Amino acid sequence: MELSSNDAKLSQNSSQGSYHSEIIADHYNALEEKGLIARDNSRIIHMRNFNNWIKSTLLSVFLKRVKASKKEGEDINVLDMGCGKGGDLFKWRDGGVTHAIFADLAETSVRQCEQRYEDLKRRSGKRLFSAEFISADCTRVCLLLFCCYHELL
């Protein structure tokens, strides 16, 4: 069977996308964990803090909307695509989510996210949300299957 020119372009773009995904994953997997002190000495710390504030505000606004649309005590589940090392764990905890699925392209980052979650769970005085961790290219893998699987449990 012969490929049309559009099919050939899609195939070429798909293989290039996979190649780029591998480069990106390799980059993030190779990053060394430097800790909070190094982060505070970053040249872009103010931009990072501003970005974090915007994200916190948006998550808070939308979680309030979700809670308002649900019955009292009803679960709040989230899918954190591109979770990285788990920088939003506190946001999800403070937002009162019931369950979170963390997904990222970089397997090392997902493992670090899971470790941060376990540390937070140990230190947390109150019950922490349940969590799943998935290393996957969210642009190529249908995470809906993972989410649906959780709903069946």
C-alpha atoms as one frame of an Amber mdcrd trajectory, in Angstrom:
protein
   0.000   0.000   0.000   1.328   3.415  -0.953   1.287   6.342   1.450  -0.307
   9.584   0.320   1.856  12.694   0.709  -0.151  13.702   3.810   0.269  10.237
   5.328   4.005  10.384   4.628   4.223  13.812   6.310   2.291  12.546   9.335
   4.543   9.502   9.575   7.656  11.679   9.311   6.342  14.166  11.896   5.373
  11.306  14.203   8.856   9.803  14.112  10.440  13.240  14.596   8.105  13.866
  17.539   9.187  10.603  19.091  12.837  11.563  18.539  12.260  14.975  20.151
  10.452  13.357  23.070  13.469  11.143  23.695  15.812  14.156  23.637  13.592
  16.037  26.092  13.251  13.020  28.385  17.016  12.454  28.309  17.611  16.115
  29.202  15.308  16.061  32.240  16.469  12.601  33.313  20.069  13.844  33.340
  19.396  16.954  35.451  21.040  16.834  38.835  18.906  17.565  41.915  20.461
  20.705  43.414  18.066  21.458  46.264  16.284  24.551  47.513  19.382  26.660
  48.216  20.564  26.439  44.601  17.039  27.226  43.405  16.955  30.360  45.564
  20.243  31.487  43.960  18.836  31.124  40.446  18.917  34.175  38.154  15.261
  33.606  37.353  13.980  33.024  40.900  11.583  36.004  40.729  10.078  34.790
  37.465   9.719  31.269  38.906   8.039  32.612  42.037   5.636  34.708  39.944
   4.834  31.708  37.747   4.224  29.604  40.850   1.903  32.256  42.325  -0.131
  32.415  39.098  -0.400  28.635  38.991  -1.440  28.464  42.663  -4.106  31.101
  42.099  -5.508  29.391  39.014  -5.579  25.970  40.666  -7.295  27.425  43.719
  -9.966  29.162  41.624 -10.734  26.070  39.576 -10.689  23.686  42.543 -13.249
  25.933  44.265 -15.432  25.715  41.153 -15.093  21.939  41.058 -15.975  21.645
  44.755 -19.022  23.886  44.267 -20.279  21.622  41.485 -19.954  18.439  43.567
 -21.979  17.026  46.410 -20.525  17.193  49.922 -17.859  14.527  50.373 -17.663
  13.654  46.676 -14.172  12.781  45.390 -12.013  15.277  43.523  -9.585  13.565
  41.157  -6.904  15.369  39.156  -4.529  14.482  36.351  -1.278  16.433  36.622
   0.235  16.155  33.143   3.829  17.325  33.009   4.118  16.963  36.791   7.908
  17.184  36.750   9.394  16.556  40.179   6.103  17.235  41.967   6.256  20.972
  42.536   2.463  21.122  42.840   2.057  18.465  45.538   1.305  21.100  48.185
  -1.196  22.796  45.883  -3.117  19.554  45.442  -2.939  18.839  49.172  -4.105
  22.332  50.116  -6.812  22.146  47.447  -8.281  19.084  49.118  -8.085  16.686
  46.195  -8.903  13.045  46.862  -6.721  11.407  44.233  -4.029  12.631  41.829
  -2.440  10.988  38.836   1.012  12.387  38.121   2.355  11.914  34.594   5.527
  13.148  32.951   7.795  12.290  30.049  10.915  12.102  32.233  10.986   8.902
  34.282  13.551  10.334  36.719  11.264  13.284  37.443   8.310  10.962  38.034
  10.382   8.938  40.515  11.419  12.169  42.278   7.770  13.246  42.354   6.804
   9.934  43.911   9.577  10.257  46.509   8.424  13.805  47.374   4.861  12.500
  47.681   5.987   9.728  50.066   7.981  12.271  52.122   4.968  14.599  52.283
   2.727  11.690  53.230   5.082  10.757  56.095   5.340  14.352  57.363   1.711
  15.280  56.830  -0.360  15.502  59.981  -3.586  15.036  58.067  -4.624  12.370
  55.592  -3.014  12.942  52.200  -4.670  12.244  48.869  -3.929   8.947  47.133
  -1.679   9.066  44.083  -0.513   7.225  40.982   2.659   7.908  39.018   3.044
   7.374  35.283   6.095   7.901  33.103   4.707   8.562  29.628   4.711  11.024
  26.766   1.339  12.647  27.422   1.154  13.776  23.791   1.345  10.183  22.553
  -0.179   7.921  25.222  -3.891   7.858  25.960  -3.903   8.532  29.696  -7.679
   8.285  29.655  -7.246   4.532  30.032  -5.334   5.054  33.290  -7.980   7.488
  34.548 -10.848   5.175  33.601  -9.090   2.259  35.277  -8.902   4.234  38.514
 -12.609   5.097  38.319 -13.415   1.370  38.123 -11.585   0.602  41.387
